[in-house]
Amino acid sequence: MSQKTFKYLHAFIFLCLGLLLVVKYLDLFPLPNWLLGVGIALGAIVFFVEGIRNRKKTS
C-alpha cells in the first residue's frame, strides 16, 4: 500500500469513528453497539500499524 493511500485510509477510519461516537452519544438515531465496537477495533489497528511504520522508518 502506498504511503499516500494509507494516510487517506487513516484519516477516513478516524473520521468514521468520530461520526459513530457523535451519533451514539447524542442519540441521533439507534446505532447497534457492535458497529461502534468494529469502528473502535479498526481505529486501534490503524493506530498500531501507523506506529509500527513510524518505528521502522526512524530506526
PDB file of N, CA, C and O in Angstrom:
ATOM      1  N   MET A   1       0.836  -1.167   0.000  1.00  0.00           N
ATOM      2  CA  MET A   1       0.000   0.000   0.000  1.00  0.00           C
ATOM      3  C   MET A   1       0.891   1.243   0.000  1.00  0.00           C
ATOM      4  O   MET A   1       1.852   1.312   0.767  1.00  0.00           O
ATOM      5  N   SER A   2       0.596   2.188  -0.818  1.00  0.00           N
ATOM      6  CA  SER A   2       1.432   3.378  -0.874  1.00  0.00           C
ATOM      7  C   SER A   2       1.201   4.252   0.358  1.00  0.00           C
ATOM      8  O   SER A   2       0.180   4.137   1.037  1.00  0.00           O
ATOM      9  N   GLN A   3       2.152   5.112   0.628  1.00  0.00           N
ATOM     10  CA  GLN A   3       2.087   5.969   1.807  1.00  0.00           C
ATOM     11  C   GLN A   3       0.890   6.920   1.737  1.00  0.00           C
ATOM     12  O   GLN A   3       0.221   7.143   2.746  1.00  0.00           O
ATOM     13  N   LYS A   4       0.617   7.478   0.566  1.00  0.00           N
ATOM     14  CA  LYS A   4      -0.485   8.419   0.406  1.00  0.00           C
ATOM     15  C   LYS A   4      -1.832   7.724   0.626  1.00  0.00           C
ATOM     16  O   LYS A   4      -2.712   8.277   1.286  1.00  0.00           O
ATOM     17  N   THR A   5      -1.994   6.537   0.088  1.00  0.00           N
ATOM     18  CA  THR A   5      -3.224   5.778   0.265  1.00  0.00           C
ATOM     19  C   THR A   5      -3.439   5.446   1.728  1.00  0.00           C
ATOM     20  O   THR A   5      -4.564   5.524   2.222  1.00  0.00           O
ATOM     21  N   PHE A   6      -2.381   5.078   2.426  1.00  0.00           N
ATOM     22  CA  PHE A   6      -2.501   4.727   3.831  1.00  0.00           C
ATOM     23  C   PHE A   6      -2.904   5.938   4.671  1.00  0.00           C
ATOM     24  O   PHE A   6      -3.679   5.803   5.618  1.00  0.00           O
ATOM     25  N   LYS A   7      -2.382   7.124   4.332  1.00  0.00           N
ATOM     26  CA  LYS A   7      -2.754   8.329   5.084  1.00  0.00           C
ATOM     27  C   LYS A   7      -4.237   8.650   4.888  1.00  0.00           C
ATOM     28  O   LYS A   7      -4.912   9.053   5.836  1.00  0.00           O
ATOM     29  N   TYR A   8      -4.749   8.475   3.663  1.00  0.00           N
ATOM     30  CA  TYR A   8      -6.166   8.713   3.422  1.00  0.00           C
ATOM     31  C   TYR A   8      -7.013   7.693   4.171  1.00  0.00           C
ATOM     32  O   TYR A   8      -8.049   8.050   4.732  1.00  0.00           O
ATOM     33  N   LEU A   9      -6.595   6.440   4.188  1.00  0.00           N
ATOM     34  CA  LEU A   9      -7.311   5.404   4.924  1.00  0.00           C
ATOM     35  C   LEU A   9      -7.299   5.710   6.409  1.00  0.00           C
ATOM     36  O   LEU A   9      -8.312   5.538   7.087  1.00  0.00           O
ATOM     37  N   HIS A  10      -6.173   6.157   6.919  1.00  0.00           N
ATOM     38  CA  HIS A  10      -6.028   6.516   8.326  1.00  0.00           C
ATOM     39  C   HIS A  10      -7.006   7.636   8.688  1.00  0.00           C
ATOM     40  O   HIS A  10      -7.693   7.552   9.706  1.00  0.00           O
ATOM     41  N   ALA A  11      -7.071   8.657   7.882  1.00  0.00           N
ATOM     42  CA  ALA A  11      -7.974   9.778   8.139  1.00  0.00           C
ATOM     43  C   ALA A  11      -9.432   9.344   8.018  1.00  0.00           C
ATOM     44  O   ALA A  11     -10.269   9.774   8.811  1.00  0.00           O
ATOM     45  N   PHE A  12      -9.747   8.501   7.041  1.00  0.00           N
ATOM     46  CA  PHE A  12     -11.114   8.046   6.826  1.00  0.00           C
ATOM     47  C   PHE A  12     -11.616   7.224   8.007  1.00  0.00           C
ATOM     48  O   PHE A  12     -12.751   7.399   8.448  1.00  0.00           O
ATOM     49  N   ILE A  13     -10.771   6.324   8.522  1.00  0.00           N
ATOM     50  CA  ILE A  13     -11.170   5.485   9.657  1.00  0.00           C
ATOM     51  C   ILE A  13     -11.458   6.346  10.876  1.00  0.00           C
ATOM     52  O   ILE A  13     -12.462   6.130  11.555  1.00  0.00           O
ATOM     53  N   PHE A  14     -10.599   7.320  11.169  1.00  0.00           N
ATOM     54  CA  PHE A  14     -10.817   8.136  12.348  1.00  0.00           C
ATOM     55  C   PHE A  14     -11.974   9.114  12.166  1.00  0.00           C
ATOM     56  O   PHE A  14     -12.625   9.477  13.146  1.00  0.00           O
ATOM     57  N   LEU A  15     -12.243   9.544  10.947  1.00  0.00           N
ATOM     58  CA  LEU A  15     -13.417  10.361  10.685  1.00  0.00           C
ATOM     59  C   LEU A  15     -14.693   9.555  10.924  1.00  0.00           C
ATOM     60  O   LEU A  15     -15.631  10.040  11.557  1.00  0.00           O
ATOM     61  N   CYS A  16     -14.720   8.333  10.419  1.00  0.00           N
ATOM     62  CA  CYS A  16     -15.880   7.466  10.630  1.00  0.00           C
ATOM     63  C   CYS A  16     -16.062   7.149  12.115  1.00  0.00           C
ATOM     64  O   CYS A  16     -17.188   7.126  12.611  1.00  0.00           O
ATOM     65  N   LEU A  17     -14.971   6.907  12.813  1.00  0.00           N
ATOM     66  CA  LEU A  17     -15.049   6.627  14.247  1.00  0.00           C
ATOM     67  C   LEU A  17     -15.599   7.838  14.998  1.00  0.00           C
ATOM     68  O   LEU A  17     -16.413   7.684  15.909  1.00  0.00           O
ATOM     69  N   GLY A  18     -15.166   9.026  14.629  1.00  0.00           N
ATOM     70  CA  GLY A  18     -15.693  10.232  15.254  1.00  0.00           C
ATOM     71  C   GLY A  18     -17.176  10.409  15.001  1.00  0.00           C
ATOM     72  O   GLY A  18     -17.927  10.775  15.905  1.00  0.00           O
ATOM     73  N   LEU A  19     -17.601  10.149  13.771  1.00  0.00           N
ATOM     74  CA  LEU A  19     -19.027  10.249  13.452  1.00  0.00           C
ATOM     75  C   LEU A  19     -19.847   9.222  14.216  1.00  0.00           C
ATOM     76  O   LEU A  19     -20.940   9.527  14.694  1.00  0.00           O
ATOM     77  N   LEU A  20     -19.323   7.998  14.333  1.00  0.00           N
ATOM     78  CA  LEU A  20     -20.020   6.967  15.102  1.00  0.00           C
ATOM     79  C   LEU A  20     -20.186   7.386  16.558  1.00  0.00           C
ATOM     80  O   LEU A  20     -21.252   7.195  17.143  1.00  0.00           O
ATOM     81  N   LEU A  21     -19.143   7.952  17.137  1.00  0.00           N
ATOM     82  CA  LEU A  21     -19.223   8.387  18.532  1.00  0.00           C
ATOM     83  C   LEU A  21     -20.230   9.513  18.715  1.00  0.00           C
ATOM     84  O   LEU A  21     -20.983   9.517  19.689  1.00  0.00           O
ATOM     85  N   VAL A  22     -20.252  10.462  17.794  1.00  0.00           N
ATOM     86  CA  VAL A  22     -21.212  11.571  17.889  1.00  0.00           C
ATOM     87  C   VAL A  22     -22.640  11.048  17.784  1.00  0.00           C
ATOM     88  O   VAL A  22     -23.506  11.438  18.566  1.00  0.00           O
ATOM     89  N   VAL A  23     -22.883  10.169  16.823  1.00  0.00           N
ATOM     90  CA  VAL A  23     -24.222   9.609  16.640  1.00  0.00           C
ATOM     91  C   VAL A  23     -24.638   8.805  17.862  1.00  0.00           C
ATOM     92  O   VAL A  23     -25.784   8.893  18.302  1.00  0.00           O
ATOM     93  N   LYS A  24     -23.721   8.025  18.412  1.00  0.00           N
ATOM     94  CA  LYS A  24     -24.048   7.168  19.546  1.00  0.00           C
ATOM     95  C   LYS A  24     -24.360   7.982  20.799  1.00  0.00           C
ATOM     96  O   LYS A  24     -25.356   7.716  21.472  1.00  0.00           O
ATOM     97  N   TYR A  25     -23.537   8.955  21.117  1.00  0.00           N
ATOM     98  CA  TYR A  25     -23.684   9.637  22.388  1.00  0.00           C
ATOM     99  C   TYR A  25     -24.631  10.828  22.349  1.00  0.00           C
ATOM    100  O   TYR A  25     -25.073  11.287  23.402  1.00  0.00           O
ATOM    101  N   LEU A  26     -24.954  11.339  21.173  1.00  0.00           N
ATOM    102  CA  LEU A  26     -26.008  12.349  21.070  1.00  0.00           C
ATOM    103  C   LEU A  26     -27.358  11.702  20.788  1.00  0.00           C
ATOM    104  O   LEU A  26     -28.385  12.379  20.741  1.00  0.00           O
ATOM    105  N   ASP A  27     -27.345  10.381  20.601  1.00  0.00           N
ATOM    106  CA  ASP A  27     -28.553   9.592  20.372  1.00  0.00           C
ATOM    107  C   ASP A  27     -29.363  10.146  19.201  1.00  0.00           C
ATOM    108  O   ASP A  27     -30.574  10.343  19.306  1.00  0.00           O
ATOM    109  N   LEU A  28     -28.672  10.395  18.081  1.00  0.00           N
ATOM    110  CA  LEU A  28     -29.338  10.928  16.894  1.00  0.00           C
ATOM    111  C   LEU A  28     -30.254   9.899  16.241  1.00  0.00           C
ATOM    112  O   LEU A  28     -31.348  10.237  15.788  1.00  0.00           O
ATOM    113  N   PHE A  29     -29.813   8.653  16.193  1.00  0.00           N
ATOM    114  CA  PHE A  29     -30.646   7.546  15.735  1.00  0.00           C
ATOM    115  C   PHE A  29     -30.065   6.275  16.327  1.00  0.00           C
ATOM    116  O   PHE A  29     -28.904   6.261  16.735  1.00  0.00           O
ATOM    117  N   PRO A  30     -30.856   5.203  16.381  1.00  0.00           N
ATOM    118  CA  PRO A  30     -30.362   3.964  17.005  1.00  0.00           C
ATOM    119  C   PRO A  30     -29.144   3.408  16.271  1.00  0.00           C
ATOM    120  O   PRO A  30     -29.131   3.293  15.046  1.00  0.00           O
ATOM    121  N   LEU A  31     -28.145   3.073  17.041  1.00  0.00           N
ATOM    122  CA  LEU A  31     -26.901   2.548  16.488  1.00  0.00           C
ATOM    123  C   LEU A  31     -26.527   1.300  17.284  1.00  0.00           C
ATOM    124  O   LEU A  31     -26.398   1.370  18.506  1.00  0.00           O
ATOM    125  N   PRO A  32     -26.354   0.167  16.618  1.00  0.00           N
ATOM    126  CA  PRO A  32     -26.009  -1.050  17.360  1.00  0.00           C
ATOM    127  C   PRO A  32     -24.617  -0.940  17.987  1.00  0.00           C
ATOM    128  O   PRO A  32     -23.714  -0.321  17.425  1.00  0.00           O
ATOM    129  N   ASN A  33     -24.469  -1.551  19.153  1.00  0.00           N
ATOM    130  CA  ASN A  33     -23.192  -1.496  19.870  1.00  0.00           C
ATOM    131  C   ASN A  33     -22.077  -2.196  19.110  1.00  0.00           C
ATOM    132  O   ASN A  33     -20.918  -1.792  19.213  1.00  0.00           O
ATOM    133  N   TRP A  34     -22.401  -3.239  18.345  1.00  0.00           N
ATOM    134  CA  TRP A  34     -21.353  -3.963  17.625  1.00  0.00           C
ATOM    135  C   TRP A  34     -20.714  -3.078  16.561  1.00  0.00           C
ATOM    136  O   TRP A  34     -19.532  -3.242  16.257  1.00  0.00           O
ATOM    137  N   LEU A  35     -21.478  -2.137  15.985  1.00  0.00           N
ATOM    138  CA  LEU A  35     -20.926  -1.245  14.973  1.00  0.00           C
ATOM    139  C   LEU A  35     -19.890  -0.304  15.593  1.00  0.00           C
ATOM    140  O   LEU A  35     -18.855  -0.027  14.987  1.00  0.00           O
ATOM    141  N   LEU A  36     -20.167   0.172  16.776  1.00  0.00           N
ATOM    142  CA  LEU A  36     -19.212   1.004  17.488  1.00  0.00           C
ATOM    143  C   LEU A  36     -17.968   0.192  17.841  1.00  0.00           C
ATOM    144  O   LEU A  36     -16.851   0.701  17.757  1.00  0.00           O
ATOM    145  N   GLY A  37     -18.154  -1.050  18.230  1.00  0.00           N
ATOM    146  CA  GLY A  37     -17.019  -1.923  18.538  1.00  0.00           C
ATOM    147  C   GLY A  37     -16.129  -2.171  17.337  1.00  0.00           C
ATOM    148  O   GLY A  37     -14.904  -2.178  17.460  1.00  0.00           O
ATOM    149  N   VAL A  38     -16.731  -2.374  16.184  1.00  0.00           N
ATOM    150  CA  VAL A  38     -15.955  -2.573  14.955  1.00  0.00           C
ATOM    151  C   VAL A  38     -15.177  -1.314  14.607  1.00  0.00           C
ATOM    152  O   VAL A  38     -14.023  -1.398  14.188  1.00  0.00           O
ATOM    153  N   GLY A  39     -15.792  -0.153  14.774  1.00  0.00           N
ATOM    154  CA  GLY A  39     -15.112   1.104  14.496  1.00  0.00           C
ATOM    155  C   GLY A  39     -13.926   1.332  15.419  1.00  0.00           C
ATOM    156  O   GLY A  39     -12.864   1.769  14.975  1.00  0.00           O
ATOM    157  N   ILE A  40     -14.100   1.042  16.688  1.00  0.00           N
ATOM    158  CA  ILE A  40     -13.002   1.202  17.645  1.00  0.00           C
ATOM    159  C   ILE A  40     -11.882   0.213  17.344  1.00  0.00           C
ATOM    160  O   ILE A  40     -10.706   0.565  17.437  1.00  0.00           O
ATOM    161  N   ALA A  41     -12.233  -1.012  16.985  1.00  0.00           N
ATOM    162  CA  ALA A  41     -11.213  -2.011  16.646  1.00  0.00           C
ATOM    163  C   ALA A  41     -10.424  -1.588  15.406  1.00  0.00           C
ATOM    164  O   ALA A  41      -9.199  -1.704  15.392  1.00  0.00           O
ATOM    165  N   LEU A  42     -11.099  -1.104  14.378  1.00  0.00           N
ATOM    166  CA  LEU A  42     -10.397  -0.633  13.178  1.00  0.00           C
ATOM    167  C   LEU A  42      -9.495   0.556  13.486  1.00  0.00           C
ATOM    168  O   LEU A  42      -8.377   0.640  12.976  1.00  0.00           O
ATOM    169  N   GLY A  43      -9.975   1.465  14.313  1.00  0.00           N
ATOM    170  CA  GLY A  43      -9.157   2.605  14.718  1.00  0.00           C
ATOM    171  C   GLY A  43      -7.908   2.168  15.460  1.00  0.00           C
ATOM    172  O   GLY A  43      -6.831   2.722  15.240  1.00  0.00           O
ATOM    173  N   ALA A  44      -8.039   1.182  16.338  1.00  0.00           N
ATOM    174  CA  ALA A  44      -6.879   0.677  17.080  1.00  0.00           C
ATOM    175  C   ALA A  44      -5.883  -0.009  16.149  1.00  0.00           C
ATOM    176  O   ALA A  44      -4.673   0.172  16.292  1.00  0.00           O
ATOM    177  N   ILE A  45      -6.378  -0.785  15.208  1.00  0.00           N
ATOM    178  CA  ILE A  45      -5.490  -1.469  14.264  1.00  0.00           C
ATOM    179  C   ILE A  45      -4.717  -0.452  13.433  1.00  0.00           C
ATOM    180  O   ILE A  45      -3.504  -0.582  13.268  1.00  0.00           O
ATOM    181  N   VAL A  46      -5.403   0.552  12.911  1.00  0.00           N
ATOM    182  CA  VAL A  46      -4.738   1.571  12.100  1.00  0.00           C
ATOM    183  C   VAL A  46      -3.721   2.339  12.941  1.00  0.00           C
ATOM    184  O   VAL A  46      -2.631   2.651  12.461  1.00  0.00           O
ATOM    185  N   PHE A  47      -4.068   2.647  14.191  1.00  0.00           N
ATOM    186  CA  PHE A  47      -3.161   3.364  15.082  1.00  0.00           C
ATOM    187  C   PHE A  47      -1.874   2.577  15.304  1.00  0.00           C
ATOM    188  O   PHE A  47      -0.784   3.143  15.216  1.00  0.00           O
ATOM    189  N   PHE A  48      -1.986   1.277  15.590  1.00  0.00           N
ATOM    190  CA  PHE A  48      -0.800   0.468  15.845  1.00  0.00           C
ATOM    191  C   PHE A  48       0.028   0.232  14.584  1.00  0.00           C
ATOM    192  O   PHE A  48       1.257   0.218  14.648  1.00  0.00           O
ATOM    193  N   VAL A  49      -0.625   0.050  13.449  1.00  0.00           N
ATOM    194  CA  VAL A  49       0.110  -0.124  12.195  1.00  0.00           C
ATOM    195  C   VAL A  49       0.895   1.138  11.857  1.00  0.00           C
ATOM    196  O   VAL A  49       2.039   1.059  11.409  1.00  0.00           O
ATOM    197  N   GLU A  50       0.286   2.295  12.071  1.00  0.00           N
ATOM    198  CA  GLU A  50       0.992   3.560  11.826  1.00  0.00           C
ATOM    199  C   GLU A  50       2.189   3.700  12.771  1.00  0.00           C
ATOM    200  O   GLU A  50       3.252   4.162  12.359  1.00  0.00           O
ATOM    201  N   GLY A  51       2.022   3.306  14.023  1.00  0.00           N
ATOM    202  CA  GLY A  51       3.129   3.347  14.975  1.00  0.00           C
ATOM    203  C   GLY A  51       4.269   2.430  14.577  1.00  0.00           C
ATOM    204  O   GLY A  51       5.436   2.803  14.700  1.00  0.00           O
ATOM    205  N   ILE A  52       3.949   1.246  14.106  1.00  0.00           N
ATOM    206  CA  ILE A  52       4.981   0.298  13.668  1.00  0.00           C
ATOM    207  C   ILE A  52       5.695   0.834  12.436  1.00  0.00           C
ATOM    208  O   ILE A  52       6.915   0.709  12.325  1.00  0.00           O
ATOM    209  N   ARG A  53       4.940   1.437  11.498  1.00  0.00           N
ATOM    210  CA  ARG A  53       5.568   2.007  10.301  1.00  0.00           C
ATOM    211  C   ARG A  53       6.507   3.147  10.658  1.00  0.00           C
ATOM    212  O   ARG A  53       7.595   3.252  10.091  1.00  0.00           O
ATOM    213  N   ASN A  54       6.101   4.002  11.591  1.00  0.00           N
ATOM    214  CA  ASN A  54       6.968   5.107  12.009  1.00  0.00           C
ATOM    215  C   ASN A  54       8.193   4.597  12.758  1.00  0.00           C
ATOM    216  O   ASN A  54       9.278   5.164  12.633  1.00  0.00           O
ATOM    217  N   ARG A  55       8.029   3.547  13.524  1.00  0.00           N
ATOM    218  CA  ARG A  55       9.159   2.972  14.267  1.00  0.00           C
ATOM    219  C   ARG A  55      10.189   2.387  13.302  1.00  0.00           C
ATOM    220  O   ARG A  55      11.393   2.566  13.488  1.00  0.00           O
ATOM    221  N   LYS A  56       9.710   1.687  12.270  1.00  0.00           N
ATOM    222  CA  LYS A  56      10.628   1.131  11.277  1.00  0.00           C
ATOM    223  C   LYS A  56      11.315   2.226  10.481  1.00  0.00           C
ATOM    224  O   LYS A  56      12.478   2.086  10.101  1.00  0.00           O
ATOM    225  N   LYS A  57      10.593   3.329  10.223  1.00  0.00           N
ATOM    226  CA  LYS A  57      11.153   4.419   9.439  1.00  0.00           C
ATOM    227  C   LYS A  57      12.273   5.132  10.202  1.00  0.00           C
ATOM    228  O   LYS A  57      13.264   5.535   9.592  1.00  0.00           O
ATOM    229  N   THR A  58      12.136   5.295  11.518  1.00  0.00           N
ATOM    230  CA  THR A  58      13.127   6.035  12.301  1.00  0.00           C
ATOM    231  C   THR A  58      14.333   5.182  12.659  1.00  0.00           C
ATOM    232  O   THR A  58      15.400   5.736  12.924  1.00  0.00           O
ATOM    233  N   SER A  59      14.211   3.855  12.677  1.00  0.00           N
ATOM    234  CA  SER A  59      15.366   3.028  13.053  1.00  0.00           C
ATOM    235  C   SER A  59      16.145   2.516  11.875  1.00  0.00           C
ATOM    236  O   SER A  59      17.138   1.810  12.051  1.00  0.00           O
TER     237      SER A  59
END
